[in-house]
Amino acid sequence: MFKKLLIANRGEIAVRIVRACAEMGIRSVAIYTEPDRYALHVKRADEAHFMGDDPLAGYLDPRRIVNLAAETGCDAIHPGYGFLSENAEFARICTERGIAFIGPDADVIARMGDKTAARDSMIKAGVPVTPGSEGNLADLDEALEVAGKIDYPVMLKATSGGGGRGIRRCDSADELRAQYPRVISEATKAFGSAEVFLEKCIVDPKHIEVQILADSQGSAIHLFERDCSIQRRNQKLIEIAPSPQLTPEQRAYVGDLAVKAAKAVGYENAGTVEFLVTDNEVYFMEMNTRVQVEHTITEQITGVDIVREQIRIAAGLPLQYRQQDIQHRGFALQFRINAEDPKNNFLPSFGKVTRYYAPGGPGVRTDTAIYTGYTIPPYFDSMCLKLIVWALNWDDVLDRGARALADMRVQGIRTTAPYYQEILKNPDFRSGVFNTSFVPNHPELLQYSEKRDPSEIALAIAAAIAAHAGL
């Protein structure tokens, strides 16, 4: 097993990895830039190293990070999610320096990160994909020709895209003409590549993803599925495991497809295969070659520590589980608590957390890096906390989620928590039947009245009195 591991990330996922290392007897090394000087992952790791004043550069320089790992005696690097987690060059440099990369092989990352190459791999493996262009589009004329054959609506996508960026739905030829240069521009800025492809738009699908684990001995298993249909502008908000919408037959089918996809590309480590499901049709969408933000809910229903398994697999150990060993029990929800104001078009709300109180009780888990007095910097993703709840049945997990959200206190900033409370009250959501159009189809859920904490009101009154008195 590894002796020392560098975490090439920040925030809650870095804290999550620190905890896994502590349980496994592995020394953890954190990195940070100036805005993260007082971050929780810096405080919790066994040692931490400053990467410079620039907020982002220190987290995005693969050679500098690998050099630091070598200098500090690390024999492994965990990339978390985001940043360099799906950067094939980063994985390749780790291998060259003899440092284990906690993830799949660089060639697999590159192949599955290229959406057209991933589609080709799935087609060869017999995994169903949505109709679309054969490879990248040469120009707008080809895009119009393909769209004419498969019919509108279509999705124009950046080949190297991810995280909901570089995607546009086009309902007509005119929209495709307008969106084509925009997607090219966004893809170039975000991913350094102008390559795009086109797929048939599956209208109002369920977004279903399957967690897989695969070792270096050729074994691969799935840990059942997560339902990520509750999303806004391709960004997930609430995730559910398992999906309340799948039949046992559908559950077995998508699980088998995910394992088939992993074996087809020689996958190793933890990964997620994402599908669009509509009626009885299932289509491969993409494969994420890293740990997912929402891995937590799979852990809650299966009891498998996914981050621990990632580290074990990277150390060359075989899977501890066979497929028949994996069972799911109950339901789990994850709420992405973002520092955003839902009533103001989800405008980011960065700043100082004047009070943080984590909810507790049976079946409640929080993964976060915030604390009372912590200032959320404006340079990174707006997610500040993940609230996870588990219960034996669907109705109970909804009620537990509502209670946990009400228990939680994150003051000093606006968050998405009140909006999630409205979603939990909605009859359509409570029925367990919904799709990716749920959020745009329910704009009325944003018309909630906020209940301010009495302590916040008292502080505001005191500040007003002090200002009036010239204190």
Secondary structure, DSSP 8 states (H G I E B T S, - for coil): --SEEEE---HHHHHHHHHHHHHHT-EEEEEE-GGGTT-HHHHHSSEEEE--SSTTGGGS-HHHHHHHHHHTT-SEEE--SSTTTT-HHHHHHHHHTT-EESSS-HHHHHHHHSHHHHHHHHHHHT--B-SB-SSS--SHHHHHHHHHHH-SSEEEEEEEEETTEEEEEESSHHHHHHHHHHHHHHHHHHHS---EEEEE--SS-EEEEEEEEE-TTS-EEEEEEEEEEEEETTEEEEEEES-TT--HHHHHHHHHHHHHHHHHTT--EEEEEEEEEETTEEEEEEEE-S--TTHHHHHHHH---HHHHHHHHHTT---S--GGG----SEEEEEEEESEEGGGTTEE--EE-SEEE---STTEEEEE---TT-EE-TTS-SEEEEEEEEESSHHHHHHHHHHHHHH-EEESS--SHHHHHHHHH-HHHHTT---TTHHHH-GGGG-------HHHHHHHHHHHHHHHTT-
